[in-house]
């Protein structure tokens, strides 16, 4: 769960990477690496990893807490040597001035959009926000603040992601049903344009299974327990739309990926369209030394022949939601029913073949 101040406690190692102390020219070539394999993690630290591929380059970002930094690379497996730049820093004060979480970069109708969560200095004020850039390269140009992205309820909201289905844009996010912390649900709504919600939100998932409800806290500033569904991501394969989300508190080792599916031809705002899987689809593996894997996204190999899972995890138990989380990648396959098969988390340091086409 991102709603805790725990997530804002970034360590020195994460800060060194996240604030862009090793900035480079965006168009600069990366050092050549002819090795056929790579190992996880992709960076020493970085939670909520996201990437998008456009015109031969991957653009990558993750939570820094204090700004939005973009990496640019032809090879995500070589992310550690990629040039990167701080493209946006928040104002000193105001409703989007603190706790910059889970940025996502999207290319929509010829422009770049950055979606992120931020608050005014208190967790209860967390909301979603949008930036726009008309440059062909998102590391260049001017980012324009398009304001808050909200439905009519204007409730607590984080982890916004957008997708298109049958020509309609949608936004999906994690939020509160009311105004009190204690449970995070997944909500979905149509978009009128990339920065404006059109119509009411639909709650598509709430924590109901035991594996979604590990969330005891021992912090006087927070409730004694919080149930969590967060980090939603949508991908289409064959006949299905797949909505992956992260369940249980990120401060627990039981943080895991859950899945909902819907026929891509269905009315996505009809409550009966979505079916939740009763078991997690990706979870901790103590033997591999991978704990609390979650907040995933997806990417294809450069040649388009492989699908990959991008996610963060810890290397040790009880490392929580802070500086120890690091981004990892591993290939996924598809089941006959068009749902993804992730297998087990791959151990840090284990050689993996680089994505096809790198």
C-alpha positions as CSV (number, residue, x, y, z in Angstrom):
1,X,0.0,0.0,0.0
2,X,1.3,3.5,-0.9
3,X,-1.0,5.2,1.6
4,X,1.6,4.9,4.4
5,X,4.4,7.3,5.1
6,X,6.6,4.2,5.1
7,X,6.8,4.4,1.4
8,X,8.3,7.9,1.5
9,X,11.3,6.8,3.5
10,X,13.7,6.5,0.6
11,X,17.2,5.5,1.5
12,X,20.4,7.0,0.2
13,X,20.9,4.3,-2.4
14,X,17.5,4.9,-3.9
15,X,17.8,8.7,-3.8
16,X,21.1,8.5,-5.7
17,X,19.4,6.8,-8.6
18,X,16.0,8.4,-8.3
19,X,17.0,12.1,-8.3
20,X,19.2,11.8,-11.3
21,X,22.6,12.5,-9.9
22,X,24.1,10.7,-12.8
23,X,22.2,12.7,-15.5
24,X,23.2,12.2,-19.1
25,X,22.2,13.7,-22.4
26,X,18.9,12.0,-23.5
27,X,20.1,11.0,-27.0
28,X,23.5,9.7,-25.8
29,X,24.3,6.2,-26.8
30,X,24.6,3.6,-24.0
31,X,27.9,1.7,-23.5
32,X,27.8,-1.5,-25.6
33,X,27.2,-4.7,-23.8
34,X,27.4,-7.8,-26.0
35,X,26.6,-10.3,-23.2
36,X,23.7,-12.6,-24.1
37,X,22.3,-12.5,-20.5
38,X,21.4,-10.1,-17.8
39,X,20.6,-10.4,-14.1
40,X,18.0,-8.8,-11.8
41,X,17.6,-6.3,-10.3
42,X,17.8,-3.9,-13.2
43,X,18.7,-1.0,-10.8
44,X,19.9,-1.0,-7.2
45,X,16.5,0.5,-6.1
46,X,13.2,1.7,-7.5
47,X,9.6,0.9,-6.8
48,X,6.6,0.8,-9.1
49,X,8.5,0.4,-12.4
50,X,6.9,1.4,-15.6
51,X,8.1,1.5,-19.2
52,X,6.8,2.3,-22.7
53,X,8.3,1.5,-26.1
54,X,8.2,4.2,-28.8
55,X,10.2,4.5,-32.0
56,X,13.0,2.2,-31.0
57,X,13.4,3.4,-27.4
58,X,12.1,2.3,-24.0
59,X,11.2,5.1,-21.7
60,X,11.3,4.0,-18.1
61,X,10.3,5.5,-14.8
62,X,9.7,4.6,-11.1
63,X,8.8,6.2,-7.8
64,X,11.4,8.6,-6.5
65,X,9.1,10.3,-4.1
66,X,10.5,13.8,-4.9
67,X,10.3,14.2,-8.7
68,X,9.6,12.4,-11.9
69,X,12.7,10.9,-13.6
70,X,12.7,9.3,-17.0
71,X,15.3,6.8,-18.4
72,X,15.8,6.3,-22.1
73,X,17.3,3.1,-23.5
74,X,17.2,0.6,-26.4
75,X,17.6,-2.3,-24.0
76,X,15.7,-2.5,-20.7
77,X,18.0,-5.3,-19.5
78,X,20.8,-2.7,-19.6
79,X,18.8,-0.1,-17.7
80,X,21.7,0.5,-15.3
81,X,23.8,2.2,-18.0
82,X,20.9,4.2,-19.6
83,X,20.9,8.0,-19.6
84,X,18.2,9.6,-17.5
85,X,16.9,13.0,-16.5
86,X,14.6,14.7,-14.0
87,X,11.7,15.9,-16.3
88,X,9.5,17.4,-13.6
89,X,9.8,18.6,-10.0
90,X,6.8,19.5,-7.9
91,X,6.0,23.0,-6.6
92,X,7.2,23.8,-3.1
93,X,3.7,23.9,-1.8
94,X,0.2,23.0,-2.9
95,X,-2.0,19.9,-3.4
96,X,0.6,18.1,-5.6
97,X,3.8,19.2,-3.8
98,X,4.7,16.0,-1.8
99,X,5.0,12.2,-2.1
100,X,5.2,11.8,-5.8
101,X,4.3,8.2,-6.4
102,X,3.9,5.7,-9.2
103,X,4.4,7.8,-12.3
104,X,3.4,6.4,-15.7
105,X,4.3,7.7,-19.1
106,X,1.7,7.2,-21.9
107,X,1.7,8.2,-25.6
108,X,-1.9,9.3,-26.5
109,X,-3.0,10.9,-29.7
110,X,0.4,12.2,-30.6
111,X,1.4,13.6,-27.2
112,X,3.0,12.4,-24.1
113,X,1.2,12.2,-20.7
114,X,2.6,11.6,-17.3
115,X,0.2,10.3,-14.6
116,X,1.2,10.4,-11.0
117,X,-0.1,10.6,-7.5
118,X,0.8,13.4,-5.1
119,X,-0.4,15.1,-1.9
120,X,-0.2,18.3,0.0
121,X,1.9,16.8,2.8
122,X,-0.6,14.4,4.3
123,X,-1.6,11.0,3.1
124,X,-5.4,11.8,3.2
125,X,-4.8,14.5,0.5
126,X,-3.4,12.0,-2.1
127,X,-4.9,12.5,-5.5
128,X,-4.1,11.8,-9.2
129,X,-2.5,14.4,-11.5
130,X,-1.6,14.7,-15.2
131,X,1.2,16.4,-17.2
132,X,1.3,16.9,-21.0
133,X,4.2,17.2,-23.4
134,X,4.0,17.7,-27.2
135,X,7.7,17.0,-27.8
136,X,8.6,13.9,-29.8
137,X,11.0,12.9,-27.0
138,X,9.6,13.0,-23.5
139,X,13.0,13.8,-22.0
140,X,12.9,17.1,-23.9
141,X,10.2,19.7,-24.4
142,X,8.0,21.4,-21.9
143,X,5.7,19.5,-19.4
144,X,2.4,21.4,-18.9
145,X,0.3,20.8,-15.8
146,X,-3.1,19.6,-16.8
147,X,-4.3,19.5,-13.2
148,X,-6.0,16.9,-11.1
149,X,-7.6,13.8,-12.6
150,X,-10.7,13.0,-10.6
151,X,-14.3,11.8,-10.8
152,X,-17.1,13.5,-9.1
153,X,-16.4,11.9,-5.7
154,X,-12.9,13.4,-5.5
155,X,-11.8,10.7,-3.0
156,X,-8.3,9.5,-2.1
157,X,-6.6,8.1,-5.2
158,X,-3.2,6.7,-6.2
159,X,-1.7,4.5,-8.9
160,X,-3.5,5.8,-12.0
161,X,-3.0,4.0,-15.3
162,X,-4.8,4.5,-18.6
163,X,-5.6,2.2,-21.5
164,X,-7.8,2.1,-24.6
165,X,-10.4,-0.5,-25.5
166,X,-12.6,-0.4,-28.6
167,X,-11.6,3.2,-29.2
168,X,-12.5,4.4,-25.7
169,X,-10.0,5.7,-23.2
170,X,-10.2,4.5,-19.6
171,X,-8.4,5.3,-16.4
172,X,-8.0,2.7,-13.6
173,X,-6.7,3.5,-10.1
174,X,-6.5,2.5,-6.4
175,X,-8.7,4.5,-4.1
176,X,-10.9,4.8,-1.0
177,X,-14.6,4.3,-1.3
178,X,-15.2,6.9,1.5
179,X,-12.9,9.3,3.3
180,X,-11.3,7.1,5.9
181,X,-8.2,4.9,5.5
182,X,-8.7,1.2,6.0
183,X,-9.3,-0.3,2.6
184,X,-8.1,0.4,-0.9
185,X,-10.2,-0.7,-3.9
186,X,-9.7,-0.7,-7.6
187,X,-11.8,1.8,-9.6
188,X,-12.4,2.3,-13.3
189,X,-13.9,5.2,-15.3
190,X,-14.1,6.4,-18.9
191,X,-12.0,9.4,-20.0
192,X,-13.3,12.2,-22.1
193,X,-9.7,13.2,-22.9
194,X,-6.4,12.2,-21.3
195,X,-6.9,14.5,-18.3
196,X,-10.7,14.5,-17.8
197,X,-12.9,11.7,-16.4
198,X,-16.2,11.3,-18.1
199,X,-18.9,9.8,-15.8
200,X,-19.0,7.8,-12.6
201,X,-16.4,5.4,-11.3
202,X,-17.0,1.7,-11.0
203,X,-15.5,-0.3,-8.2
204,X,-14.1,-3.4,-10.0
205,X,-12.2,-5.0,-7.2
206,X,-12.1,-5.0,-3.4
207,X,-10.0,-7.2,-1.1
208,X,-12.1,-10.3,-0.3
209,X,-9.7,-13.2,-0.1
210,X,-7.3,-13.9,2.8
211,X,-4.2,-13.4,0.6
212,X,-5.5,-9.9,-0.3
213,X,-5.9,-8.9,3.4
214,X,-2.5,-9.2,5.0
215,X,-2.2,-5.7,6.4
216,X,-1.6,-5.4,10.1
217,X,0.2,-2.2,11.1
218,X,2.1,-1.2,14.2
219,X,2.1,2.6,13.7
220,X,0.2,5.1,15.8
221,X,-0.2,7.3,12.7
222,X,-2.1,4.7,10.8
223,X,-5.1,2.3,11.3
224,X,-4.3,-1.0,13.0
225,X,-5.1,-2.8,9.8
226,X,-5.5,-1.9,6.1
227,X,-6.8,-4.2,3.3
228,X,-5.2,-3.4,-0.1
229,X,-5.9,-3.6,-3.8
230,X,-3.6,-1.3,-5.7
231,X,-1.2,-0.8,-8.6
232,X,-3.7,-1.8,-11.4
233,X,-2.4,-2.6,-14.9
234,X,-4.4,-3.6,-17.9
235,X,-3.2,-5.6,-20.9
236,X,-5.2,-7.3,-23.7
237,X,-4.4,-10.7,-25.1
238,X,-6.6,-12.6,-27.5
239,X,-10.2,-12.4,-26.3
240,X,-9.5,-11.0,-22.9
241,X,-8.6,-7.9,-21.0
242,X,-6.4,-8.7,-18.1
243,X,-6.3,-6.4,-15.1
244,X,-3.4,-7.2,-12.8
245,X,-3.2,-5.6,-9.4
246,X,-1.2,-5.8,-6.2
247,X,-2.8,-7.2,-3.1
248,X,-2.1,-7.0,0.7
249,X,0.1,-4.3,2.3
250,X,3.4,-3.6,0.6
251,X,4.9,-3.5,4.1
252,X,4.3,-7.3,4.3
253,X,6.1,-10.1,2.6
254,X,2.7,-11.3,1.3
255,X,2.4,-8.4,-1.2
256,X,1.4,-10.3,-4.4
257,X,-0.3,-10.0,-7.8
258,X,-4.0,-10.7,-8.3
259,X,-5.9,-10.8,-11.6
260,X,-9.3,-9.9,-13.0
261,X,-10.4,-10.6,-16.5
262,X,-13.1,-9.4,-18.8
263,X,-14.0,-10.1,-22.4
264,X,-12.6,-7.3,-24.5
265,X,-16.0,-6.9,-26.2
266,X,-17.9,-6.4,-22.9
267,X,-19.1,-3.3,-21.2
268,X,-16.2,-2.6,-18.9
269,X,-18.3,-0.5,-16.6
270,X,-20.9,-3.2,-16.1
271,X,-20.1,-4.8,-12.7
272,X,-20.6,-8.4,-14.0
273,X,-18.0,-8.0,-16.7
274,X,-15.0,-8.6,-14.5
275,X,-14.1,-12.0,-12.9
276,X,-11.6,-12.2,-10.1
277,X,-9.2,-15.1,-9.8
278,X,-9.4,-16.7,-6.3
279,X,-5.7,-17.2,-5.9
280,X,-2.6,-14.9,-6.5
281,X,-0.9,-15.3,-9.9
282,X,2.6,-14.2,-8.7
283,X,3.8,-14.1,-5.1
284,X,6.9,-14.3,-2.9
285,X,9.4,-17.2,-3.3
286,X,11.5,-17.7,-0.2
287,X,13.7,-20.2,-1.9
288,X,14.6,-17.7,-4.6
289,X,15.0,-14.9,-2.2
290,X,12.2,-12.8,-3.7
291,X,9.8,-11.1,-1.2
292,X,6.8,-8.9,-1.7
293,X,6.8,-8.9,-5.5
294,X,4.3,-6.5,-6.9
295,X,3.3,-3.2,-8.7
296,X,3.9,-4.7,-12.1
297,X,3.8,-3.4,-15.6
298,X,4.4,-5.1,-19.0
299,X,6.7,-4.7,-22.0
300,X,7.5,-6.4,-25.2
301,X,10.9,-7.4,-26.5
302,X,12.3,-5.0,-29.1
303,X,11.4,-7.4,-31.9
304,X,7.8,-7.8,-30.5
305,X,8.0,-11.5,-30.1
306,X,8.2,-11.8,-26.3
307,X,6.1,-10.5,-23.5
308,X,7.8,-9.5,-20.2
309,X,6.8,-8.7,-16.7
310,X,8.3,-5.7,-15.0
311,X,7.9,-5.5,-11.2
312,X,9.6,-4.6,-7.9
313,X,10.5,-6.8,-5.0
314,X,12.7,-7.1,-1.9
315,X,15.7,-9.5,-1.5
316,X,15.0,-10.2,2.2
317,X,12.0,-10.7,4.5
318,X,10.5,-7.7,6.4
319,X,12.1,-5.0,4.2
320,X,8.8,-3.2,3.8
321,X,7.8,-0.4,1.4
322,X,10.9,1.7,1.3
323,X,14.5,1.8,0.0
324,X,15.1,-1.9,-0.5
325,X,12.6,-2.4,-3.3
326,X,14.2,-2.8,-6.7
327,X,12.9,-3.3,-10.3
328,X,13.1,-6.8,-12.0
329,X,12.1,-8.2,-15.3
330,X,11.3,-11.8,-16.4
331,X,9.5,-13.3,-19.4
332,X,5.9,-14.5,-19.3
333,X,3.9,-16.9,-21.4
334,X,0.2,-17.3,-22.2
335,X,-2.2,-19.9,-21.2
336,X,-4.7,-21.4,-23.7
337,X,-7.5,-19.3,-22.1
338,X,-5.6,-16.0,-22.9
339,X,-4.5,-15.4,-19.3
340,X,-0.8,-14.8,-18.5
341,X,1.4,-17.4,-16.9
342,X,4.2,-15.8,-14.8
343,X,5.8,-18.8,-13.2
344,X,7.8,-18.2,-10.1
345,X,9.9,-15.1,-9.3
346,X,13.5,-15.5,-10.6
347,X,16.2,-15.2,-8.0
348,X,18.4,-12.0,-8.0
349,X,21.7,-12.7,-9.8
350,X,20.4,-15.6,-11.9
351,X,21.4,-15.1,-15.5
352,X,18.5,-14.6,-17.9
353,X,18.6,-14.4,-21.7
354,X,18.1,-10.8,-22.8
355,X,14.8,-9.9,-24.5
356,X,14.7,-11.0,-28.1
357,X,16.0,-8.3,-30.4
358,X,18.3,-6.5,-28.0
